[in-house]
Amino acid sequence: MNAALLRADIPDSKLTDTEIARFAERGYHIHTAVFSDAEVAVINAAADRVIARDYDKGAPPDCRHDRTAADPLAVIKLDNVWKADAILEATALSTRIGHIAAQLIGAPGIRLWHDQLLDKPAHGGRVITYHQDWAYWQMIAECQTVTCWIALDDVRPDSGPMVLVEGSHKLGVCPTPNTYTGDQTMRPPLPADFQGRDVPVIIPQGSVSFHHGLLLHGSDRNFSSSRRRAFVSHVMSTACTYRPGQYHQNEEWMKLHADYPQPGETFRGPQFPVMWPVENP
Ligand SMILES: O=C(O)CCC(=O)C(=O)O
């Protein structure tokens, strides 16, 4: 499959006003069939190559958290695999994802903040404690971010689905736990009158769950006999500006390039590729 095809838009990436209003109210949007089964098969083959350290672009991802002998059932987590593999680059930067995210937050354009490839093994995988993504991304001054979580395997109730706390994006920034070594029951204290329900993301492969930068979410272990892989594009509005202060590895990676923003300037440079609008359609 041609990687360019994976980047191309799909006919139903135009959202209705109702879908956009629901995102504002609930903090998430589920979009099914963003990638076809044939596309997912190609993406999964690329994901497994990269997990096995086979990089067709000749460079490694920015960061790897692999399984170890001491922790053989850990979640594999690789950051910025778009730098390592052309198929995963086309997926992470997909116009269909950028177009949907732009509409959800009313952004003039969308840049990739970073991607993340996650492989939660069968009969294992750590709990991912409830957290809000933007709480870790204070280097982005404006909370104009969306996490676009692509299911690479069918997600079932027992395979450690991501669980979203509906409406929690309206609570502001909560304390930030250590997400990958956490405890499923550990949630920030929520106001007594908070009514948000838990929404497990049970979706077929190729579907994408979009959530707001302040939406609380986490996931349990994988109790099933199948892997639960996901590929995540964390994205931001092209209007977002750089605010130094809180440590994030993206700051180091950004400064490896000659072109990067000064404090208060909008993000730019090769670390943060534009996904939407398409520059050369
Ligand atoms: O895949 C998961 O279980 C959680 C992923 C997550 O926290 C995220 O993509 O923001």
The ligand as a Tripos MOL2 file, in Angstrom:
@<TRIPOS>MOLECULE
LIG
   10     9     1     0     0
SMALL
NO_CHARGES

@<TRIPOS>ATOM
      1 O1         -3.9460    3.3850   25.6630 O.co2     1 LIG1
      2 C1         -4.2080    3.6470   26.8280 C.2       1 LIG1
      3 O2         -4.5900    2.8060   27.6050 O.co2     1 LIG1
      4 C2         -4.1100    5.0620   27.3470 C.3       1 LIG1
      5 C3         -3.4750    5.9610   26.3520 C.3       1 LIG1
      6 C4         -3.4320    7.3700   26.8160 C.2       1 LIG1
      7 O3         -3.3970    7.6770   27.9750 O.2       1 LIG1
      8 C5         -3.4140    8.4110   25.8000 C.2       1 LIG1
      9 O4         -3.3020    8.0850   24.6070 O.co2     1 LIG1
     10 O5         -3.5200    9.6010   26.1580 O.co2     1 LIG1
@<TRIPOS>BOND
     1     1     2 2
     2     2     3 1
     3     2     4 1
     4     4     5 1
     5     5     6 1
     6     6     7 2
     7     6     8 1
     8     8     9 2
     9     8    10 1
@<TRIPOS>SUBSTRUCTURE
     1 LIG1         1 GROUP 0 **** ****
